[in-house]
Amino acid sequence: MDVIALLPRLHLLRFPVGQAYLRRDDDELTLVDAGPPGSGRAIADAVSALGHYPAAVRRVVLTHFHEDHAGGAAELAALTGAEVLAHTADAAVLRREVPCPSSALEEWERPLHAAALRHLPVHDVEPPATITELAEGDVLAFGGGARVVHVPGHTDGSIALHLPFPGVLFTGDTVAASPVDGSVMPGVFNLDRHLTVTALHRLAALDADVACFGHGAPITGRASAALREAAAGHRPTP
């Protein structure tokens, strides 16, 4: 796992597949996504290396249920006592109350998906002991008030987090940056690509200077312009 400083209060945690973000507010830390299974100890050690007690991690907000983003949540919560939060639709999957739906892969996505799976641990995702359920418009107590934006498409319960005053947007896998040229694009491996494109347009309408993607390099300046340019190239289906 690589730990990369993006802003004075924000670090990127990069895993072989996927990434998470650590946000600091005074003496509290918030983790957005939690990496693949087995990542909890590495994240706790990274928190310590940054000069914080692991117990400073007060909450883990999951943008969706996929294992490369939610796999480390249960372990980290057990280590730190952090609250785990997810949208109601994906919380049911994480708790194994409903089956995990399969992505509707397009032909060009299949080799990418197979390659990603080869880098993930081969065991089930441990469900967190408890999950606080989120809904559209909820405001979380970090980042000056982080607003939950429900953006179904990648999964039914996918969310983004918008921090209006610092101008930061966590998109989850609704939006990605290309590993080839860094261009902004709709996320891949979706349940419904048309809804994902619609969600991209919704996020592009928000004001953000910084955009933190589930995959690919974040944008640390004029993020809204890049999102709007990407949205212009992908029209939602009426």
DRENDOVEX-845070 format. One record per residue: residue in one letter; chain; x, y, z of N, C-alpha, C, O in turn. Coordinates in steps of 0.001 Angstrom, whole numbers. Layout:
BEGIN
REC:code:unit:n.px:n.py:n.pz:ca.px:ca.py:ca.pz:c.px:c.py:c.pz:o.px:o.py:o.pz
REC:A:A:X:Y:Z:X:Y:Z:X:Y:Z:X:Y:Z
...
END
This chain:
BEGIN
REC:code:unit:n.px:n.py:n.pz:ca.px:ca.py:ca.pz:c.px:c.py:c.pz:o.px:o.py:o.pz
REC:M:A:841:-1195:0:0:0:0:878:1246:0:1804:1357:803
REC:D:A:588:2183:-899:1306:3457:-951:473:4535:-268:-749:4566:-417
REC:V:A:1125:5413:473:468:6535:1141:992:7812:512:2193:8082:551
REC:I:A:86:8606:-74:476:9782:-849:-272:10998:-319:-1501:10989:-243
REC:A:A:462:12040:45:-162:13284:507:-731:14034:-688:-20:14317:-1652
REC:L:A:-2020:14353:-617:-2665:15148:-1661:-2828:16602:-1240:-2565:17521:-2016
REC:L:A:-3266:16796:2:-3486:18101:601:-3022:18000:2052:-2807:16890:2540
REC:P:A:-2862:19112:2752:-2434:19011:4155:-3316:18109:5013:-2831:17497:5965
REC:R:A:-4602:18021:4689:-5530:17218:5493:-5998:15952:4770:-6922:15288:5241
REC:L:A:-5390:15611:3654:-5926:14519:2843:-4796:13665:2273:-3871:14173:1641
REC:H:A:-4892:12344:2512:-3933:11390:1964:-4655:10343:1118:-5775:9931:1419
REC:L:A:-3980:9933:59:-4423:8826:-783:-3736:7553:-306:-2522:7536:-100
REC:L:A:-4519:6480:-130:-3994:5154:181:-4221:4287:-1053:-5360:3977:-1400
REC:R:A:-3143:3902:-1708:-3254:3188:-2987:-2888:1719:-2798:-1818:1392:-2286
REC:F:A:-3804:836:-3223:-3633:-605:-3132:-3362:-1174:-4527:-3504:-448:-5511
REC:P:A:-2981:-2433:-4644:-2787:-3019:-5968:-4015:-2877:-6864:-3892:-2704:-8077
REC:V:A:-5194:-2952:-6260:-6447:-2645:-6960:-7245:-1707:-6077:-7533:-2033:-4926
REC:G:A:-7603:-553:-6600:-8428:398:-5859:-7629:1265:-4902:-6427:1077:-4714
REC:Q:A:-8322:2210:-4309:-7680:3143:-3387:-8694:3702:-2407:-9904:3645:-2627
REC:A:A:-8163:4249:-1311:-8977:4842:-262:-8388:6209:62:-7312:6563:-418
REC:Y:A:-9104:6969:881:-8672:8329:1205:-8833:8554:2702:-9834:8166:3305
REC:L:A:-7824:9188:3285:-7817:9493:4713:-7899:10999:4887:-7016:11732:4439
REC:R:A:-8955:11458:5534:-9204:12883:5747:-9043:13208:7238:-9569:12500:8097
REC:R:A:-8309:14286:7529:-8104:14703:8919:-8893:15966:9217:-8860:16929:8451
REC:D:A:-9604:15952:10341:-10301:17129:10861:-9925:17277:12324:-10426:16544:13177
REC:D:A:-9036:18231:12618:-8515:18388:13979:-7927:17051:14440:-6976:16554:13836
REC:D:A:-8487:16463:15509:-7919:15216:16020:-8709:13988:15584:-8508:12902:16127
REC:E:A:-9610:14144:14608:-10398:13025:14105:-10001:12699:12671:-9631:13579:11894
REC:L:A:-10087:11408:12340:-9796:10949:10988:-11015:10244:10419:-11750:9562:11132
REC:T:A:-11211:10422:9130:-12266:9717:8397:-11626:8993:7232:-10817:9569:6504
REC:L:A:-11983:7742:7054:-11497:6960:5927:-12634:6777:4941:-13714:6316:5307
REC:V:A:-12390:7139:3688:-13365:6911:2624:-12897:5685:1843:-11901:5734:1121
REC:D:A:-13631:4593:2001:-13300:3260:1510:-12162:2664:2333:-11459:3374:3052
REC:A:A:-11990:1328:2212:-11110:635:3155:-10242:-424:2510:-9687:-1272:3209
REC:G:A:-10108:-397:1175:-9220:-1336:517:-9740:-2757:520:-10815:-3032:1053
REC:P:A:-8970:-3667:-80:-9395:-5067:-184:-9281:-5805:1145:-8726:-5265:2103
REC:P:A:-9796:-7029:1218:-9674:-7807:2454:-8218:-7917:2902:-7313:-8078:2083
REC:G:A:-8011:-7826:4217:-6668:-7898:4756:-5947:-6569:4861:-4785:-6529:5266
REC:S:A:-6617:-5470:4502:-5977:-4148:4495:-6050:-3428:5833:-5369:-2421:6023
REC:G:A:-6853:-3916:6753:-7089:-3175:7989:-5822:-2874:8764:-5620:-1736:9190
REC:R:A:-4961:-3866:8958:-3731:-3650:9720:-2811:-2677:9004:-2207:-1818:9648
REC:A:A:-2688:-2792:7666:-1821:-1875:6920:-2315:-435:7034:-1512:494:7132
REC:I:A:-3636:-251:7021:-4185:1101:7154:-3912:1635:8558:-3508:2786:8718
REC:A:A:-4130:807:9566:-3865:1239:10946:-2400:1604:11128:-2085:2583:11804
REC:D:A:-1496:824:10528:-68:1140:10617:254:2451:9897:1097:3220:10359
REC:A:A:-409:2707:8776:-195:3957:8052:-672:5146:8876:-26:6194:8887
REC:V:A:-1793:4991:9559:-2295:6046:10439:-1261:6360:11515:-995:7526:11805
REC:S:A:-681:5321:12103:355:5521:13123:1571:6216:12543:2142:7101:13181
REC:A:A:1978:5825:11333:3147:6426:10695:2934:7904:10395:3892:8673:10319
REC:L:A:1678:8294:10226:1354:9706:9984:1252:10505:11282:992:11708:11253
REC:G:A:1458:9839:12418:1483:10537:13698:183:10544:14454:-15:11383:15333
REC:H:A:-727:9612:14131:-2026:9556:14807:-2207:8195:15461:-1641:7198:15014
REC:Y:A:-2992:8164:16512:-3401:6885:17077:-4455:6256:16151:-5312:6974:15636
REC:P:A:-4411:4943:15931:-5452:4318:15100:-6871:4621:15570:-7793:4697:14758
REC:A:A:-7050:4795:16886:-8385:5104:17408:-8900:6462:16957:-10074:6776:17150
REC:A:A:-8025:7275:16355:-8475:8562:15813:-9359:8375:14583:-10065:9300:14181
REC:V:A:-9325:7188:13985:-10212:6905:12852:-11613:6693:13406:-11917:5636:13958
REC:R:A:-12458:7699:13256:-13789:7660:13875:-14837:7021:12978:-15828:6475:13464
REC:R:A:-14616:7090:11658:-15620:6549:10741:-14957:6037:9462:-13939:6566:9016
REC:V:A:-15549:5010:8893:-15156:4471:7591:-16392:4549:6711:-17370:3837:6941
REC:V:A:-16351:5410:5709:-17493:5594:4810:-17218:4807:3530:-16240:5075:2832
REC:L:A:-18071:3845:3227:-17900:3003:2050:-18721:3549:891:-19928:3755:1013
REC:T:A:-18051:3782:-233:-18766:4317:-1395:-19602:3249:-2087:-20564:3574:-2784
REC:H:A:-19245:1963:-1903:-20029:856:-2447:-19494:-449:-1884:-18501:-447:-1156
REC:F:A:-20140:-1565:-2212:-19859:-2828:-1530:-18728:-3639:-2136:-18327:-4633:-1530
REC:H:A:-18186:-3278:-3295:-17183:-4114:-3946:-15981:-4351:-3039:-15591:-3473:-2270
REC:E:A:-15393:-5553:-3134:-14392:-5989:-2167:-13124:-5154:-2188:-12437:-5066:-1170
REC:D:A:-12792:-4535:-3321:-11575:-3720:-3337:-11761:-2389:-2618:-10796:-1648:-2428
REC:H:A:-12991:-2078:-2217:-13273:-844:-1482:-13805:-1100:-71:-13608:-286:831
REC:A:A:-14472:-2222:109:-15094:-2508:1406:-14420:-3648:2161:-14745:-3896:3323
REC:G:A:-13488:-4343:1519:-12935:-5560:2096:-12218:-5377:3419:-12251:-6269:4267
REC:G:A:-11562:-4223:3614:-10814:-4000:4842:-11603:-3351:5955:-11055:-3096:7027
REC:A:A:-12888:-3073:5728:-13663:-2277:6689:-13849:-2982:8022:-13666:-2370:9074
REC:A:A:-14211:-4266:7994:-14479:-4971:9247:-13220:-5060:10104:-13268:-4831:11312
REC:E:A:-12093:-5394:9476:-10841:-5505:10227:-10435:-4163:10815:-10042:-4086:11979
REC:L:A:-10526:-3104:10017:-10123:-1793:10514:-11043:-1328:11641:-10576:-754:12625
REC:A:A:-12340:-1569:11505:-13281:-1177:12563:-12974:-1919:13858:-13068:-1344:14942
REC:A:A:-12605:-3199:13748:-12268:-3960:14942:-10999:-3429:15602:-10871:-3464:16826
REC:L:A:-10055:-2936:14789:-8798:-2420:15319:-8935:-1029:15931:-8220:-690:16873
REC:T:A:-9849:-228:15398:-9913:1187:15770:-11184:1579:16507:-11214:2623:17159
REC:G:A:-12237:770:16420:-13528:1160:16970:-14304:2101:16078:-15297:2687:16509
REC:A:A:-13859:2257:14814:-14517:3188:13897:-15924:2718:13533:-16200:1521:13463
REC:E:A:-16798:3687:13306:-18135:3434:12783:-18020:3178:11279:-17294:3890:10585
REC:V:A:-18728:2174:10775:-18757:1875:9344:-20095:2346:8790:-21152:2039:9340
REC:L:A:-20033:3097:7692:-21240:3667:7093:-21320:3289:5621:-20304:3257:4926
REC:A:A:-22534:3003:5144:-22760:2679:3743:-24216:2972:3409:-25067:3017:4297
REC:H:A:-24498:3170:2129:-25874:3394:1711:-26717:2163:2034:-26221:1036:2031
REC:T:A:-27972:2393:2307:-28881:1315:2695:-28855:154:1709:-28807:-1002:2129
REC:A:A:-28884:435:397:-28933:-640:-598:-27687:-1513:-552:-27788:-2733:-681
REC:D:A:-26515:-912:-373:-25284:-1692:-341:-25012:-2266:1045:-24312:-3271:1166
REC:A:A:-25549:-1650:2085:-25396:-2201:3437:-26022:-3595:3505:-25493:-4482:4176
REC:A:A:-27129:-3786:2825:-27779:-5095:2823:-26889:-6148:2175:-26873:-7298:2613
REC:V:A:-26150:-5768:1140:-25219:-6704:500:-24047:-6985:1433:-23633:-8135:1582
REC:L:A:-23513:-5946:2058:-22380:-6119:2963:-22724:-7019:4142:-21879:-7778:4617
REC:R:A:-23954:-6933:4607:-24393:-7779:5723:-24803:-9176:5257:-25145:-10036:6068
REC:R:A:-24762:-9389:3930:-25133:-10671:3320:-26609:-10991:3504:-27007:-12155:3549
REC:E:A:-27412:-9938:3610:-28858:-10132:3695:-29452:-10389:2314:-30499:-11025:2191
REC:V:A:-28784:-9894:1281:-29205:-10117:-102:-27981:-10575:-883:-26856:-10273:-485
REC:P:A:-28174:-11301:-1992:-27028:-11763:-2781:-26266:-10594:-3398:-26824:-9528:-3658
REC:C:A:-24980:-10829:-3622:-24140:-9817:-4267:-24416:-9823:-5765:-24125:-10819:-6427
REC:P:A:-24963:-8756:-6321:-25265:-8748:-7757:-23984:-8665:-8582:-23005:-8042:-8169
REC:S:A:-24003:-9293:-9739:-22844:-9286:-10636:-22896:-8096:-11575:-23969:-7691:-12023
REC:S:A:-21737:-7544:-11869:-21652:-6430:-12802:-22040:-6893:-14204:-21785:-8035:-14584
REC:A:A:-22655:-5998:-14963:-23014:-6270:-16353:-21835:-5857:-17229:-21813:-4754:-17774
REC:L:A:-20858:-6748:-17359:-19617:-6410:-18045:-19825:-6302:-19551:-20468:-7151:-20167
REC:E:A:-19273:-5254:-20122:-19201:-5161:-21569:-18008:-5981:-22044:-17102:-6272:-21262
REC:E:A:-18002:-6356:-23323:-16963:-7247:-23828:-15561:-6687:-23580:-14656:-7432:-23205
REC:W:A:-15377:-5389:-23784:-14047:-4806:-23626:-13611:-4740:-22157:-12428:-4579:-21859
REC:E:A:-14596:-4868:-21235:-14275:-4837:-19811:-13824:-6196:-19269:-13180:-6255:-18221
REC:R:A:-14147:-7268:-19956:-13886:-8604:-19412:-12413:-8863:-19124:-12102:-9344:-18034
REC:P:A:-11488:-8572:-20039:-10073:-8803:-19697:-9585:-7887:-18577:-8730:-8291:-17788
REC:L:A:-10105:-6672:-18490:-9734:-5769:-17397:-10214:-6319:-16058:-9501:-6266:-15056
REC:H:A:-11434:-6849:-16062:-12003:-7400:-14832:-11211:-8628:-14383:-10935:-8789:-13194
REC:A:A:-10849:-9487:-15325:-10063:-10677:-14986:-8709:-10292:-14418:-8231:-10912:-13468
REC:A:A:-8087:-9267:-14997:-6781:-8817:-14495:-6896:-8252:-13089:-6025:-8484:-12250
REC:A:A:-7969:-7508:-12825:-8166:-6944:-11486:-8355:-8046:-10453:-7810:-7964:-9352
REC:L:A:-9118:-9069:-10797:-9374:-10155:-9853:-8091:-10885:-9467:-7972:-11385:-8349
REC:R:A:-7136:-10945:-10386:-5875:-11638:-10088:-5067:-10927:-9009:-4180:-11530:-8404
REC:H:A:-5363:-9651:-8760:-4628:-8886:-7754:-5364:-8796:-6418:-4880:-8151:-5488
REC:L:A:-6526:-9438:-6316:-7305:-9372:-5084:-7147:-10656:-4281:-7004:-11732:-4862
REC:P:A:-7171:-10560:-2953:-7090:-11770:-2118:-8256:-12706:-2414:-9373:-12267:-2689
REC:V:A:-7975:-13996:-2352:-9002:-14987:-2663:-9660:-15470:-1365:-9401:-16580:-901
REC:H:A:-10502:-14628:-798:-11349:-15050:316:-12488:-14059:459:-12433:-12952:-75
REC:D:A:-13528:-14465:1187:-14737:-13656:1301:-14480:-12373:2087:-13570:-12296:2913
REC:V:A:-15299:-11384:1807:-15247:-10143:2559:-15952:-10345:3888:-17111:-10758:3923
REC:E:A:-15257:-10054:4983:-15861:-10166:6307:-16838:-9016:6514:-16455:-7861:6326
REC:P:A:-18082:-9285:6892:-19025:-8183:7105:-18695:-7424:8380:-18352:-8039:9390
REC:P:A:-18792:-6101:8355:-18610:-5333:9589:-19639:-5744:10637:-20749:-6157:10302
REC:A:A:-19260:-5626:11909:-20168:-6004:12988:-21444:-5176:12944:-22536:-5704:13153
REC:T:A:-21315:-3893:12676:-22474:-3017:12529:-22223:-2053:11375:-21080:-1700:11084
REC:I:A:-23291:-1635:10729:-23208:-677:9621:-24270:385:9835:-25448:70:10011
REC:T:A:-23855:1635:9820:-24798:2755:9859:-25254:3041:8437:-24434:3261:7546
REC:E:A:-26552:3037:8230:-27077:3186:6876:-27214:4660:6498:-27611:5498:7308
REC:L:A:-26874:4944:5251:-26907:6302:4725:-27948:6431:3626:-28368:5443:3023
REC:A:A:-28357:7678:3379:-29311:7969:2317:-28947:9306:1682:-28172:10088:2233
REC:E:A:-29514:9543:532:-29309:10792:-190:-29554:11995:718:-30567:12066:1414
REC:G:A:-28606:12944:700:-28763:14183:1436:-28282:14159:2866:-28230:15203:3515
REC:D:A:-27926:12977:3381:-27351:12936:4731:-26075:13780:4767:-25329:13840:3790
REC:V:A:-25837:14429:5906:-24627:15242:6086:-23827:14636:7226:-24328:14485:8340
REC:L:A:-22575:14290:6936:-21702:13631:7903:-20780:14642:8563:-20430:15664:7972
REC:A:A:-20394:14343:9790:-19667:15306:10622:-18164:15260:10370:-17381:14971:11276
REC:F:A:-17774:15546:9141:-16360:15746:8830:-16262:16611:7583:-17224:16740:6826
REC:G:A:-15105:17195:7379:-14896:18010:6190:-15814:19215:6094:-16156:19649:4994
REC:G:A:-16218:19762:7238:-17115:20901:7201:-18551:20547:6871:-19368:21430:6610
REC:G:A:-18865:19253:6882:-20210:18796:6527:-20174:18103:5181:-20345:18745:4145
REC:A:A:-19952:16794:5186:-19850:16017:3948:-21237:15529:3552:-21876:14791:4301
REC:R:A:-21699:15937:2387:-23049:15570:1941:-23009:14279:1137:-22184:14112:239
REC:V:A:-23913:13375:1476:-24031:12099:769:-24834:12309:-515:-25942:12844:-483
REC:V:A:-24268:11885:-1634:-24940:11968:-2929:-25137:10537:-3429:-24166:9845:-3735
REC:H:A:-26381:10099:-3511:-26677:8736:-3970:-26575:8705:-5491:-27300:9414:-6188
REC:V:A:-25664:7872:-5996:-25406:7814:-7442:-25458:6352:-7908:-24421:5774:-8231
REC:P:A:-26647:5755:-7945:-26736:4357:-8387:-26275:4203:-9824:-26356:5127:-10634
REC:G:A:-25792:3010:-10112:-25286:2702:-11450:-24143:1723:-11349:-24230:603:-11853
REC:H:A:-23074:2137:-10700:-21969:1197:-10472:-22465:64:-9577:-22257:-1110:-9885
REC:T:A:-23114:412:-8477:-23924:-511:-7675:-25207:236:-7329:-25307:1445:-7539
REC:D:A:-26180:-485:-6802:-27443:176:-6463:-27258:1196:-5345:-27961:2205:-5301
REC:G:A:-26316:937:-4444:-26115:1832:-3309:-24852:2658:-3394:-24347:3110:-2366
REC:S:A:-24325:2869:-4592:-23127:3700:-4726:-23404:5124:-4255:-24467:5684:-4520
REC:I:A:-22430:5697:-3552:-22540:7089:-3122:-21270:7850:-3477:-20198:7271:-3654
REC:A:A:-21427:9157:-3574:-20306:10086:-3587:-20420:10938:-2335:-21484:11010:-1720
REC:L:A:-19331:11577:-1960:-19315:12494:-818:-18818:13844:-1293:-17740:13946:-1878
REC:H:A:-19603:14883:-1043:-19254:16229:-1480:-18991:17101:-258:-19863:17282:593
REC:L:A:-17786:17634:-187:-17399:18561:871:-17367:19951:258:-16344:20344:-302
REC:P:A:-18465:20714:347:-18565:21969:-410:-17522:23008:-38:-17008:23701:-916
REC:F:A:-17196:23132:1246:-16343:24257:1641:-14872:24024:1335:-14205:24955:882
REC:P:A:-14321:22811:1561:-12980:22590:1035:-12976:22322:-463:-11920:22336:-1096
REC:G:A:-14182:22072:-1043:-14257:21823:-2482:-13697:20480:-2884:-12969:20377:-3870
REC:V:A:-14035:19438:-2118:-13538:18092:-2381:-14720:17178:-2706:-15769:17242:-2066
REC:L:A:-14526:16331:-3710:-15555:15376:-4111:-14940:13980:-4168:-13992:13744:-4916
REC:F:A:-15487:13050:-3369:-15106:11640:-3426:-16137:10940:-4302:-17314:10888:-3944
REC:T:A:-15721:10408:-5430:-16673:9882:-6410:-16920:8389:-6291:-17838:7873:-6928
REC:G:A:-16117:7666:-5479:-16203:6222:-5544:-15873:5753:-6950:-15047:6365:-7628
REC:D:A:-16511:4669:-7400:-16233:4128:-8732:-17198:4636:-9788:-17220:4122:-10906
REC:T:A:-18000:5644:-9443:-18861:6253:-10456:-18030:6953:-11519:-18418:7003:-12687
REC:V:A:-16892:7489:-11116:-15970:8172:-12028:-14585:7596:-11805:-14243:7197:-10692
REC:A:A:-13787:7552:-12869:-12416:7050:-12780:-11507:7926:-13626:-11966:8699:-14468
REC:A:A:-10214:7788:-13386:-9208:8420:-14244:-8488:7316:-15005:-8052:6329:-14411
REC:S:A:-8368:7478:-16291:-7736:6463:-17130:-6298:6218:-16692:-5555:7173:-16465
REC:P:A:-5887:4939:-16568:-4489:4660:-16237:-3540:4951:-17397:-2323:4978:-17215
REC:V:A:-4096:5168:-18582:-3273:5410:-19768:-2882:6872:-19877:-1702:7198:-20006
REC:D:A:-3884:7761:-19823:-3587:9183:-20031:-4164:10089:-18951:-4038:11310:-19047
REC:G:A:-4797:9518:-17920:-5345:10320:-16838:-6656:10992:-17145:-7173:11739:-16314
REC:S:A:-7216:10747:-18324:-8481:11386:-18674:-9601:10863:-17788:-9579:9712:-17351
REC:V:A:-10583:11723:-17527:-11707:11379:-16655:-12764:10641:-17468:-13067:11019:-18600
REC:M:A:-13318:9595:-16885:-14248:8730:-17606:-15254:8125:-16628:-15008:8107:-15422
REC:P:A:-16390:7627:-17138:-17288:6881:-16249:-16583:5635:-15739:-15728:5069:-16421
REC:G:A:-16951:5209:-14524:-16367:4008:-13973:-16738:2773:-14768:-17688:2791:-15551
REC:V:A:-15987:1698:-14566:-16224:439:-15275:-16800:-593:-14312:-16891:-357:-13107
REC:F:A:-17190:-1755:-14872:-17729:-2879:-14095:-19017:-2479:-13376:-19160:-2712:-12176
REC:N:A:-19935:-1887:-14098:-21163:-1345:-13516:-22308:-2353:-13544:-22339:-3259:-14377
REC:L:A:-23248:-2176:-12616:-24518:-2875:-12729:-25332:-2302:-13875:-26013:-3044:-14583
REC:D:A:-25270:-989:-14068:-26027:-314:-15121:-25206:871:-15617:-25157:1911:-14960
REC:R:A:-24563:719:-16772:-23688:1773:-17288:-24470:3050:-17591:-23954:4148:-17383
REC:H:A:-25704:2925:-18080:-26484:4120:-18399:-26724:4960:-17141:-26624:6186:-17186
REC:L:A:-27038:4309:-16030:-27211:5048:-14781:-25892:5653:-14309:-25877:6744:-13738
REC:T:A:-24793:4953:-14544:-23488:5495:-14157:-23179:6770:-14926:-22667:7731:-14352
REC:V:A:-23484:6788:-16214:-23268:7999:-17012:-24161:9133:-16510:-23725:10282:-16433
REC:T:A:-25406:8810:-16169:-26293:9825:-15593:-25714:10371:-14292:-25782:11572:-14030
REC:A:A:-25148:9487:-13483:-24536:9904:-12220:-23322:10793:-12459:-23102:11754:-11722
REC:L:A:-22530:10477:-13487:-21392:11333:-13837:-21867:12755:-14113:-21236:13711:-13664
REC:H:A:-22955:12908:-14836:-23486:14238:-15130:-23917:14942:-13847:-23718:16148:-13700
REC:R:A:-24500:14196:-12932:-24914:14819:-11679:-23705:15323:-10890:-23731:16431:-10355
REC:L:A:-22656:14517:-10818:-21466:14924:-10078:-20756:16084:-10773:-20164:16936:-10111
REC:A:A:-20812:16117:-12081:-20166:17200:-12828:-20818:18551:-12542:-20197:19595:-12740
REC:A:A:-22064:18535:-12077:-22766:19782:-11779:-22395:20353:-10414:-22780:21475:-10089
REC:L:A:-21646:19588:-9609:-21233:20059:-8287:-19956:20880:-8390:-19160:20695:-9312
REC:D:A:-19767:21782:-7445:-18541:22576:-7400:-17476:21809:-6633:-17662:21476:-5462
REC:A:A:-16365:21533:-7293:-15269:20825:-6632:-13957:21222:-7266:-13828:21253:-8490
REC:D:A:-12999:21521:-6440:-11647:21792:-6915:-10813:20526:-6940:-9889:20393:-7742
REC:V:A:-11153:19581:-6040:-10433:18319:-5917:-11412:17177:-6131:-12490:17165:-5537
REC:A:A:-11046:16214:-6978:-11861:15021:-7207:-11037:13794:-6881:-9941:13613:-7413
REC:C:A:-11563:12948:-6002:-10878:11742:-5544:-11634:10531:-6073:-12762:10267:-5657
REC:F:A:-11018:9804:-6983:-11652:8679:-7663:-11343:7361:-6962:-10366:7255:-6220
REC:G:A:-12180:6366:-7204:-11914:5039:-6683:-10767:4353:-7387:-10114:3480:-6816
REC:H:A:-10518:4743:-8624:-9406:4207:-9408:-8834:5334:-10262:-9579:6080:-10898
REC:G:A:-7531:5450:-10272:-6888:6481:-11081:-6480:7693:-10275:-6957:7910:-9161
REC:A:A:-5597:8470:-10848:-5011:9614:-10146:-6057:10679:-9838:-6818:11063:-10727
REC:P:A:-6112:11161:-8608:-7042:12252:-8264:-6684:13528:-9027:-5573:13685:-9534
REC:I:A:-7655:14425:-9090:-7441:15756:-9654:-7395:16737:-8495:-8308:16765:-7671
REC:T:A:-6346:17539:-8423:-6178:18436:-7275:-6320:19909:-7655:-5858:20783:-6923
REC:G:A:-6943:20184:-8771:-7222:21563:-9170:-8191:21592:-10327:-8032:20841:-11290
REC:R:A:-9220:22467:-10245:-10212:22624:-11317:-10881:21300:-11673:-11067:20987:-12849
REC:A:A:-11236:20533:-10662:-11829:19221:-10903:-13172:19321:-11614:-13471:18507:-12488
REC:S:A:-13978:20301:-11254:-15301:20417:-11878:-15204:20561:-13387:-16017:20000:-14120
REC:A:A:-14214:21310:-13854:-14042:21491:-15294:-13736:20159:-15966:-14262:19871:-17041
REC:A:A:-12890:19343:-15340:-12554:18040:-15908:-13771:17112:-15903:-13980:16356:-16852
REC:L:A:-14563:17168:-14848:-15764:16346:-14790:-16784:16773:-15840:-17425:15933:-16470
REC:R:A:-16927:18070:-16022:-17874:18549:-17032:-17424:18161:-18441:-18250:17827:-19291
REC:E:A:-16125:18207:-18682:-15616:17801:-19996:-15889:16319:-20240:-16272:15922:-21340
REC:A:A:-15685:15500:-19195:-15967:14073:-19339:-17452:13828:-19576:-17826:13003:-20410
REC:A:A:-18296:14545:-18840:-19736:14368:-18997:-20190:14754:-20400:-21079:14118:-20965
REC:A:A:-19581:15792:-20960:-19956:16224:-22312:-19681:15151:-23343:-20348:15101:-24377
REC:G:A:-18713:14295:-23080:-18374:13236:-24019:-19166:11951:-23818:-18997:10996:-24575
REC:H:A:-20026:11917:-22811:-20825:10726:-22512:-22230:11199:-22200:-22500:11648:-21086
REC:R:A:-23116:11106:-23154:-24478:11581:-22973:-25324:10497:-22314:-25273:9338:-22726
REC:P:A:-26105:10862:-21292:-26998:9863:-20677:-28126:9471:-21621:-28562:10268:-22452
REC:T:A:-28588:8243:-21483:-29699:7767:-22288:-31007:8357:-21770:-31266:8292:-20568
REC:P:A:-31850:8938:-22650:-33109:9525:-22187:-33986:8488:-21498:-35085:8810:-21046
END
